[in-house]
Amino acid sequence: MSMKISPTNFFNEKYRPQFHFTPIKNWMNDPNGMVYFQGEYHLFYQHHPESTVWGPMHWGHAVSSDMVHWEHLPIALFPDENGYIFSGSIVVDTWDSSGFFDGGEGLVAIFTHAGEHPDTKTPRQVQSLAYSTDKGRTWTKYEGNPVLEDTSIADFRDPKVIWYEKESKWIMVLSAGNHVRFYSSSDMKSWRFESSFGEKEGSHLGVWECPDLFQLPIEGGHRWVLIVSIGDDPAYTEGSRTQYFIGDFDGKMFTNENDSEKVLWLDFGRDNYAGVTWSNVPKEDGRRLFIGWMSNWKYANQVPTETWRSAMTLPRSLTLNSTREGIRLVQTPVQEISALRKPITSIQRTITLIPGENILKDIKTKTFELKACFKIKEAAVFGIKVHQSKEEETIIGYDSDRSVLYVDRRRSGDKTFHNEFSCVQEMEVFIEDQFALQIFVDTSSVEVFANDGKHVLTSLIFPREESNGLELFLDHGAVDLKSLDLFDYQSIWAIGGS
Ligand code: FRU
């Protein structure tokens, strides 16, 4: 049974995102098994179908032809005698390396079973397989599960499997408490340990989770990128977040090209966690795509939505950029999202901002994209206030004195559900010439991409329905607006589903 969503019956509940993926009802966390196969993008996700809080994990499922409109499908994987179905990945097994497909091709899911040891009844996390011969609609668990276990490690999960072209073998990277481990295989049923990485690298302000490994082109060559999410440790106000490493992978080992203590954060907002990547090869362009869970373990179970909990970030395309400090990830929202644009206004001339004068004062919108370009002439604090009313506003601002881009959600709406939700999220951004800002605002989120995706902040907010104003502000200093384009966004649920 697939689900046709009409905005007139539901999906118009308070706080329901209108152009971000959400489950029809109940709990969702990490995106899982992202894969492009036979013309469809698949999104699986950590799902508790019985409740709006985390519990026995299943894999929920949806498909899309454009990563924008999603069709909800029945649950793909259910807990079993080996435990709950935790996060994992899916590969297209084109040459039937697994032997599941009678010489043809199909999908193989590699996931963590979180359960107990059958003899000792102590908790254990092991890696297992399931396969599908009908485009992901139904799944059969492999009778030889689990395929990988190591009872010496309690947190041993979130396998990401990739095809390592150079040596024609599968590589699995998975998290093992305070580091990641690499394994290799020819059939995904038996795995050989290759190496581990990270015990003394990057941030350890939480357990390591959801690793991802991929290659991106740069300067006529390429680099390997290793993404690692780190879980919420109550000692740190930021909660769960995602770091990445840049370096080389030789089929056995990952080498970090930065100092081991250097931490590269993927996103400086609080709400982009457990993100994973995939590619749409053999489609036309082979982009490296990314999607994250738009929440934070610090308060994910308490956010004030009633019938469902959590949304995904917008799907983004990842590239590398060479900076003075080294090579860094760049994230840009996939261009497919622009199909939702309904132009509201376009300003293509220079306007000098004046404190107290809001050129957007007549516009009311709560779901939109804004693209603007600024020239800072004198040290200034300026930006855009969204979901604004007398009582509320979320400020996306730039402070050129401190070279800081920020999202201030201290007056953004409901924040009573957790005492650390109210905050200012900041990142250092140096502007040499013009400042380009692209923001996507949905009913309960803000995604900021500055300077063409080099700086990213993703943040949840829970404003009232009446807070629909917009303000372009200059606090002090001298700034010219060079251009501005504002687009209303349609609901994906109005025309999505089938
Ligand atoms: C990350 C995570 C994973 C785990 C899953 C359980 O958010 O904790 O490590 O597989 O969620 O739902």
Residues whose N, C-alpha, C, O or C-beta is under 5 A from the ligand:
A	BS01	FRU	D30 Q46 M57 F86 S87 R157 D158 E209 C210 A274
